[in-house]
Amino acid sequence: MYLRKNVFRGRHITDIDELKRVIRREWHALHQSQINRAIDAFRSRVRKVVELNGGHIEKFFLIFNLVIHSWLM
């Protein structure tokens, strides 16, 4: 999500080569802490899929994120 947001922020990309250049530039600009957070989030999602025997987890994480967000406000 972060990468997608930054790739298209304020840009009008007109061809695939430009898109590739912008993606590479944004990819290399990522901080290690952002990568670590993505890895941690992925691990929790995989654990949940295993726990649900391969079931659909999107609703679980939507509710989880809403609860966490409400706690932080």
Stockholm file with secondary structure:
# STOCKHOLM 1.0

chainA/1-73         MYLRKNVFRGRHITDIDELKRVIRREWHALHQSQINRAIDAFRSRVRKVVELNGGHIEKFFLIFNLVIHSWLM
#=GR chainA/1-73 SS CHHHHHHHTTCCCCSHHHHHHHHHHHHHHCCHHHHHHHHHHHHHHHHHHHHTTTCCCHHHHHHHHHHHHHHHC
#=GC SS_cons        CHHHHHHHTTCCCCSHHHHHHHHHHHHHHCCHHHHHHHHHHHHHHHHHHHHTTTCCCHHHHHHHHHHHHHHHC
//
